[in-house]
Each structure stands twice: as structure tokens, then as C-alpha cells.
Amino acid sequence: MQRYEGEQYQGNWQAIVGGSRFVSAVEIGDATPTLTIDRVHTGLVESMDPGGEPSRKLWIYFREASKGWILNVTNSKCIAAMFGNDVSEWPGKRLTIHTEEVRFGPRKELGIRVTGSPDIDAPVRVEIKMPRRTKPDVRTMQPTGNDDGNGGMGDRE
């Protein structure tokens, strides 16, 4: 009989064996890390729907983390409201992020959202109009404090 060594783990299995090159809400958990944008990429990303076609997405890498973060429309608009539409201006800017329950198609699941940034001096109101929704999603980006340097991610390069 083979014996396995290890330690007892309590938490979401995806945080350990997710294996993605992109950060997930499960990995962030209850933390509200402040992270510095290192670079912005674009490319084709597999569809989350079975049989769906890959789609072009924007993602960012942070100085404090090894995984990228795929941006959806809501998060892209929040970041653009704070730092401008030109993504070449985003590197060096800091974001504070958090997790919350979001709608993903017909279901709700944990997702990552932008809280604000220590690089803004005043709250920034963002109105996000989505197709097939009657009311816009209104969010307010907040000036946030500095973090401890590793963004609370526990994953430095």
C-alpha cells in the first residue's frame, strides 16, 4: 500500500489544484490586495462554455503575482475610469481588488472586482451599461491605502 505524506487542508480545492495561469477569485478569498500593474496583454482565451469559440481578451500581470488576471468589461471600464483608456498608461498604477458574488451567464459565482486605487485622490464614479440590462451597473472606485508590499497574494516572483 502506498503511503502519502502531507498536511490537512481546509478550503476550496480550486485554490490548490486549479492549475490555471490566471488568478481566480478563490485564490484571493477574503483578502483585498493592492497590486501594481506590471504589463497588459491581449490574446485568445478559451471559452468557459462547452463548445464555445475562443475570444480575444485583455489581461494584466501584477509585479506581486505570477499569474495574470483576465479582465471582463466591468473591470476594464473601472480601471479605464481611473487611469484612462490607453492601456499603455496602466503599468505602474496600483489596483485594490476584492471578491464578490457576480452573475456569470445564468448563474452566480465568486468573481474579482476592482475596489479602487491608492493612485486616485477622490472617488471615481463608473456607469457600466451592459447589453440586455435595463439599468446600468454603477460603481464607485475608492482611493485606497497602501498594502504591505506583496499585495496580500502570498505569491511573489
C-alpha contacts under 8 A as a table, 3 or more apart, distances in Angstrom:
res1	aa1	res2	aa2	distance
11	G	15	A	7.73
12	N	15	A	5.75
12	N	16	I	7.60
12	N	26	V	6.94
13	W	16	I	5.48
13	W	17	V	6.18
13	W	18	G	7.38
14	Q	17	V	5.28
14	Q	18	G	4.39
14	Q	26	V	6.72
14	Q	27	E	7.70
15	A	18	G	5.93
15	A	24	S	7.94
15	A	26	V	5.74
15	A	27	E	4.96
16	I	19	G	7.74
20	S	23	V	7.17
21	R	67	K	5.36
21	R	68	G	6.52
22	F	67	K	4.94
22	F	68	G	4.63
22	F	69	W	5.34
22	F	70	I	6.85
23	V	27	E	6.70
23	V	67	K	5.54
23	V	68	G	6.00
23	V	69	W	5.49
24	S	27	E	5.43
24	S	28	I	6.92
24	S	69	W	7.80
24	S	111	G	7.52
24	S	112	I	7.46
25	A	28	I	5.20
25	A	29	G	6.16
25	A	99	T	5.90
25	A	110	L	6.01
25	A	111	G	5.18
25	A	112	I	5.37
26	V	29	G	5.12
26	V	110	L	7.32
28	I	31	A	5.71
28	I	32	T	7.68
28	I	98	H	7.42
28	I	99	T	7.15
28	I	153	M	6.85
29	G	99	T	6.70
30	D	98	H	7.24
30	D	99	T	6.91
31	A	98	H	6.59
31	A	152	G	6.62
32	T	96	T	6.31
32	T	97	I	5.46
32	T	98	H	4.85
32	T	99	T	7.91
32	T	152	G	7.29
33	P	96	T	5.52
33	P	97	I	5.87
33	P	98	H	7.22
33	P	147	D	6.87
33	P	151	G	4.52
33	P	152	G	4.95
33	P	153	M	6.74
34	T	94	R	6.40
34	T	95	L	5.31
34	T	96	T	4.07
34	T	97	I	6.57
34	T	117	S	7.52
34	T	146	N	6.82
34	T	147	D	5.64
34	T	151	G	4.91
34	T	152	G	7.45
35	L	62	F	6.11
35	L	63	R	7.16
35	L	64	E	6.36
35	L	94	R	5.37
35	L	95	L	5.34
35	L	96	T	6.35
35	L	150	N	7.60
35	L	151	G	5.13
36	T	62	F	5.33
36	T	63	R	5.68
36	T	64	E	6.97
36	T	91	P	7.41
36	T	92	G	5.81
36	T	93	K	5.65
36	T	94	R	4.25
36	T	95	L	6.37
37	I	40	V	7.79
37	I	60	I	6.74
37	I	61	Y	6.06
37	I	62	F	4.55
37	I	63	R	6.34
37	I	90	W	6.58
37	I	91	P	4.76
37	I	92	G	5.39
37	I	93	K	5.63
37	I	94	R	6.08
37	I	95	L	7.44
38	D	60	I	7.33
38	D	61	Y	5.48
38	D	62	F	4.82
38	D	63	R	5.16
38	D	91	P	4.97
38	D	92	G	6.15
39	R	60	I	5.76
39	R	61	Y	5.43
39	R	62	F	7.11
39	R	90	W	7.72
39	R	91	P	5.44
40	V	58	L	7.17
40	V	59	W	5.88
40	V	60	I	4.45
40	V	61	Y	6.49
40	V	87	V	6.86
40	V	88	S	7.51
40	V	90	W	7.75
40	V	91	P	7.34
41	H	58	L	5.81
41	H	59	W	5.28
41	H	60	I	6.02
42	T	56	R	6.81
42	T	57	K	5.58
42	T	58	L	4.45
42	T	59	W	6.11
43	G	55	S	7.95
43	G	56	R	5.21
43	G	57	K	5.70
43	G	58	L	6.83
44	L	54	P	5.78
44	L	55	S	5.18
44	L	56	R	4.37
44	L	57	K	6.17
45	V	54	P	5.25
45	V	55	S	5.53
45	V	56	R	6.23
45	V	57	K	6.44
46	E	52	G	7.80
46	E	53	E	6.90
46	E	54	P	4.38
46	E	55	S	6.72
47	S	50	P	7.30
47	S	51	G	7.75
47	S	52	G	5.18
47	S	53	E	5.74
47	S	54	P	5.04
47	S	55	S	6.78
48	M	52	G	7.12
49	D	52	G	5.09
57	K	70	I	6.89
57	K	71	L	7.06
57	K	72	N	7.81
58	L	70	I	6.06
58	L	71	L	5.67
58	L	72	N	7.86
59	W	68	G	6.31
59	W	69	W	5.27
59	W	70	I	4.19
59	W	71	L	5.36
60	I	68	G	5.46
60	I	69	W	5.36
60	I	70	I	6.69
60	I	71	L	7.50
61	Y	65	A	7.28
61	Y	66	S	7.40
61	Y	67	K	6.56
61	Y	68	G	4.50
61	Y	69	W	6.43
62	F	65	A	5.43
62	F	66	S	7.34
62	F	67	K	7.77
62	F	68	G	7.09
63	R	66	S	7.77
63	R	156	R	7.83
63	R	157	E	7.84
64	E	149	G	7.72
64	E	150	N	5.39
64	E	151	G	6.26
64	E	153	M	7.39
64	E	155	D	6.75
64	E	156	R	5.09
64	E	157	E	6.85
65	A	68	G	7.75
65	A	150	N	7.98
65	A	153	M	6.76
65	A	155	D	5.26
65	A	156	R	5.26
65	A	157	E	6.53
66	S	155	D	6.71
66	S	156	R	6.72
66	S	157	E	6.10
71	L	74	T	7.93
71	L	75	N	5.84
71	L	76	S	5.81
72	N	75	N	5.54
72	N	76	S	6.05
73	V	76	S	5.09
73	V	77	K	6.07
74	T	77	K	5.35
74	T	78	C	6.29
74	T	128	I	6.61
75	N	78	C	5.03
75	N	79	I	6.18
75	N	113	R	6.20
75	N	114	V	6.13
76	S	79	I	5.27
76	S	80	A	6.06
77	K	80	A	4.97
77	K	81	A	5.99
77	K	126	V	7.42
77	K	128	I	7.27
78	C	81	A	5.17
78	C	82	M	6.62
78	C	114	V	6.78
78	C	126	V	6.27
78	C	139	R	7.91
78	C	141	M	7.14
79	I	82	M	5.31
79	I	83	F	6.07
79	I	84	G	7.53
79	I	114	V	7.49
80	A	83	F	5.10
80	A	84	G	4.47
80	A	85	N	4.93
80	A	86	D	7.77
80	A	87	V	7.96
81	A	84	G	5.84
81	A	85	N	7.57
81	A	124	V	7.05
81	A	125	R	7.90
81	A	126	V	6.58
82	M	120	I	6.97
82	M	124	V	6.74
82	M	141	M	7.69
83	F	89	E	7.17
83	F	90	W	6.42
83	F	93	K	7.82
84	G	87	V	7.45
84	G	89	E	7.41
84	G	90	W	7.96
86	D	89	E	5.75
86	D	90	W	7.47
87	V	90	W	5.21
87	V	91	P	7.84
88	S	91	P	6.76
90	W	93	K	5.56
93	K	119	D	6.73
94	R	117	S	5.71
94	R	118	P	6.56
94	R	119	D	6.37
95	L	114	V	6.97
95	L	115	T	7.54
95	L	116	G	6.01
95	L	117	S	4.69
95	L	118	P	7.31
96	T	114	V	6.13
96	T	115	T	5.37
96	T	116	G	5.37
96	T	117	S	5.41
96	T	118	P	7.76
96	T	144	T	6.95
97	I	112	I	6.76
97	I	113	R	5.65
97	I	114	V	4.47
97	I	115	T	5.09
97	I	116	G	7.19
98	H	112	I	5.74
98	H	113	R	5.50
98	H	114	V	6.43
98	H	115	T	6.39
99	T	110	L	6.42
99	T	111	G	5.42
99	T	112	I	4.51
99	T	113	R	5.90
100	E	110	L	5.51
100	E	111	G	5.58
100	E	112	I	6.51
100	E	113	R	7.02
101	E	108	K	6.29
101	E	109	E	5.32
101	E	110	L	4.48
101	E	111	G	5.94
102	V	108	K	5.42
102	V	109	E	5.57
102	V	110	L	5.99
102	V	111	G	5.69
103	R	106	P	6.97
103	R	107	R	5.79
103	R	108	K	4.39
103	R	109	E	6.48
104	F	107	R	5.43
104	F	108	K	5.70
104	F	109	E	6.75
105	G	108	K	7.81
114	V	141	M	7.35
115	T	140	T	7.95
115	T	141	M	5.63
115	T	142	Q	6.26
116	G	120	I	7.82
116	G	140	T	7.89
116	G	141	M	4.29
116	G	142	Q	4.44
116	G	143	P	5.68
116	G	144	T	6.17
117	S	120	I	5.81
117	S	141	M	7.41
117	S	142	Q	6.46
117	S	143	P	5.13
117	S	144	T	5.13
117	S	145	G	7.70
118	P	121	D	7.58
118	P	143	P	5.07
118	P	144	T	4.45
118	P	145	G	5.37
118	P	146	N	6.33
119	D	143	P	7.01
119	D	144	T	7.97
120	I	123	P	7.44
120	I	142	Q	7.66
120	I	143	P	5.37
121	D	143	P	5.96
122	A	142	Q	6.91
122	A	143	P	6.01
123	P	140	T	6.25
123	P	141	M	5.47
123	P	142	Q	4.71
123	P	143	P	6.14
124	V	140	T	5.45
124	V	141	M	4.96
124	V	142	Q	6.70
125	R	138	V	7.13
125	R	139	R	5.93
125	R	140	T	4.40
125	R	141	M	6.32
126	V	138	V	5.69
126	V	139	R	5.15
126	V	140	T	5.95
126	V	141	M	7.44
127	E	136	P	6.09
127	E	137	D	5.82
127	E	138	V	4.52
127	E	139	R	6.47
128	I	136	P	5.31
128	I	137	D	4.99
128	I	138	V	6.18
128	I	139	R	7.93
129	K	133	R	7.46
129	K	135	K	7.28
129	K	136	P	4.52
129	K	137	D	6.45
130	M	133	R	5.74
130	M	136	P	6.69
130	M	137	D	7.86
133	R	136	P	7.09
147	D	150	N	7.44
147	D	151	G	5.94
147	D	152	G	7.57
148	D	151	G	6.40
148	D	152	G	7.27
149	G	152	G	7.83
150	N	153	M	6.28
150	N	154	G	6.51
150	N	155	D	7.40
150	N	156	R	6.57
151	G	154	G	7.51
153	M	156	R	7.72
